[in-house]
Amino acid sequence: MSAARRDERWKVSFPTEVRFRRLDDEALVFNPARWETRLLTTVSAAVFEALRKSPATAEELAATVAGLEPAGASPAEIQQRVREILDELNRFDLIRPCAGFPDANR
Amino acid sequence: MRIGDLDSAALARRLAGEGIALDLGAARVRVRAQAPGLAEALRTVYWAYPAEEASGFFDITVRIERPRGIRRFVGPQVIFVVDGGRPFEPFPSDTHLPLLEWGVNYCFAERCHDHLVLHAGVVERRGHAVVLPALPGSGKSTLTAALVCRGYRLLSDEFGVLRLSAGTAVPMLKPLALKNESIDVIRAFAPGVVLGPRFPKTRKGTVAHMAPDESSVAGRLTAARPSLIVFPRYVAGTELQCIPVPRSRAFTRLAVNSFNYAKLGPQGFDAVGDLVEACECYSLRYSSLDEAVETVDELIEIVSEDEFAAPRLEVLNP
């Protein structure tokens, strides 16, 4: 079960220091805080890329990546998948919740 | 004068005195030694290298010594010494060349972090460097040797050395270490190839070193831009299979395969990313060397068609 809340807004942890490289459908990201590299598969890469542009909620991100999910996936299923991705990115310290919603862009 | 032009006695005297300088491209090495038989082995596998005086700056300075005491006579051994330290246990005295080669590799991998260093063979044809990264036992050295026997320039057997900023592959040109069955496979593949003595019962089995050819030695100060990454894997009796590897997956395989990716951090990330973006990436499973070489030839043809005007070869420290 995902810990990411529906209304929680997320942002990239180290927006200026993080290294991000999109390679075809996937991406690699280097986390300067942990000095480690992660492979992001198609949907995870799209989620992270969207968060690099601006903070967003799981619902907003689900709308962004809907086209990448298998045909027939319901909006609820896509949101659930996005929340799981957010949990994972958070666990790797690549993203974090914004300090105070709706003051989202800091 | 080349090392091969010296007689063994003269080379042994140099080794016992000031030593010899080996300019390998990415590193300049000073070797001093007192080990019976080593001069003759070096003379064979480094025959095309210039016989330089041991002066100037060295990246790595090593000695092969015989221990004092009873080990000089009973079960004689040799010791690898670098900067006064002995990073390895002694080897039997008749495995002097493998000890020297592994020792220099160890020093390079431990120290030379101004480049991205991959565990990979690197060859070049028509200005296109081909990087062949693989884990030990994958058939990397055998395929690298076969490509060299078919006219590719050898940059490296063990180390794919890439400049961090420029992305060019720098030669780290050493004799190519063949192991076990590969020795006879390459001997049959190219009967004229120069192989050094066989060293049985090393920790990697029987080892013999293939001498770099004259043109590879002459080009050891010329870097080349990689265009191809080929992950080779020898599987006995298999049909040849060459399939594209997504760049993201090539990235992870290279990072795992690198000697110093973790140390370099963001610089390593950028260097590996630049490398895979500049290259077509393939996985090559093979059992026939002829077929594998032919396939790499075809891949070179493909990348050559995408040629742009940028120079692909670059002389180091012109």
Interface residues (C-beta under 8 A of the other chain):
Chain A: R19 R21 L23 D24 D25 E26 A27 L28 F30 P32 W35 T37 L39
Chain B: P246 R247 S248 R249 F251 T252 A255 A262 G265 P266 F269 D270 G273 V276 E277
